[in-house]
Amino acid sequence: MLIALKTLLENQAPMTVMALSKELHTPPSVVQAMLSHWVRKGKVALMPKSPGCGQSCHRCNPELTEIYQWVVGKAPTIS
């Protein structure tokens, strides 16, 4: 499962926890645990959210909208 997450992040644009959860058919809590593994190893980075996110609607769970990107071998994309 860690390799599937790695492959997704290497081949996709930065992705949210919720998007990764849907792609992997895995609960968000499991995805977050796997992301923590890769973050500790320095392979994945938590990206900054867009400036307007979370300032008006407050309908999303902030933990599920965190954006992650595979950073080994490429420069992080900041939008």
Backbone torsions as a table, in degrees:
resi	resn	phi	psi	omega
1	MET	NA	-36.2	176.7
2	LEU	-62.3	-37.4	179.7
3	ILE	-69.0	-37.2	177.2
4	ALA	-63.2	-41.7	177.4
5	LEU	-64.1	-45.4	178.1
6	LYS	-57.0	-47.9	-178.9
7	THR	-61.0	-44.0	178.4
8	LEU	-59.0	-49.3	-176.7
9	LEU	-69.0	-32.2	177.7
10	GLU	-68.6	-34.2	-172.1
11	ASN	-101.1	-7.1	-177.9
12	GLN	-115.0	166.4	169.7
13	ALA	-66.3	170.7	175.6
14	PRO	-50.5	143.5	-175.1
15	MET	-130.1	149.7	175.9
16	THR	-80.8	163.2	175.6
17	VAL	-58.6	-41.9	-178.8
18	MET	-64.0	-43.0	178.7
19	ALA	-64.4	-41.6	177.4
20	LEU	-63.5	-40.8	178.8
21	SER	-59.6	-44.4	179.5
22	LYS	-66.3	-43.7	-179.0
23	GLU	-63.7	-38.8	-176.5
24	LEU	-90.6	-5.2	-177.5
25	HIS	53.6	47.6	-174.8
26	THR	-135.0	142.8	178.5
27	PRO	-58.8	144.7	-179.5
28	PRO	-54.5	-35.1	-179.4
29	SER	-63.4	-35.7	178.0
30	VAL	-71.0	-41.2	177.9
31	VAL	-61.2	-43.2	179.6
32	GLN	-62.4	-39.0	177.7
33	ALA	-64.2	-42.3	178.5
34	MET	-66.4	-40.2	177.7
35	LEU	-61.7	-39.4	178.7
36	SER	-58.9	-39.5	177.3
37	HIS	-58.3	-50.3	-177.4
38	TRP	-69.9	-33.5	177.8
39	VAL	-65.0	-45.1	178.7
40	ARG	-59.0	-33.7	179.9
41	LYS	-82.7	-4.4	179.1
42	GLY	78.1	18.1	-177.4
43	LYS	-94.8	-24.2	-176.4
44	VAL	-126.9	143.9	178.3
45	ALA	-124.4	143.1	171.5
46	LEU	-79.5	123.7	-176.0
47	MET	-93.8	154.1	176.6
48	PRO	-67.9	145.2	177.8
49	LYS	-78.8	161.8	176.2
50	SER	-64.5	149.0	-173.4
51	PRO	-55.6	-34.3	-176.9
52	GLY	-86.0	-11.8	-175.0
53	CYS	-67.1	126.8	176.4
54	GLY	84.1	4.4	-177.6
55	GLN	-99.9	-9.6	-177.9
56	SER	-128.8	-51.6	-171.3
57	CYS	-87.9	-37.8	180.0
58	HIS	56.6	29.3	-179.5
59	ARG	-91.1	-20.6	-177.1
60	CYS	-90.2	146.4	170.7
61	ASN	-72.7	118.5	-175.7
62	PRO	-55.6	-33.8	-179.8
63	GLU	-67.9	-30.9	-178.4
64	LEU	-81.4	-16.3	179.8
65	THR	-101.2	6.6	174.4
66	GLU	-61.4	141.4	-176.7
67	ILE	-109.0	128.6	-179.1
68	TYR	-121.0	150.3	178.5
69	GLN	-141.5	141.8	172.1
70	TRP	-71.5	126.6	-173.3
71	VAL	-116.2	-7.0	179.7
72	VAL	-73.1	124.5	176.8
73	GLY	86.0	-0.3	176.3
74	LYS	-152.9	155.3	178.6
75	ALA	-75.8	139.6	177.6
76	PRO	-60.3	144.9	176.9
77	THR	-95.0	121.3	178.2
78	ILE	-113.2	121.6	-178.7
79	SER	-106.4	NA	NA
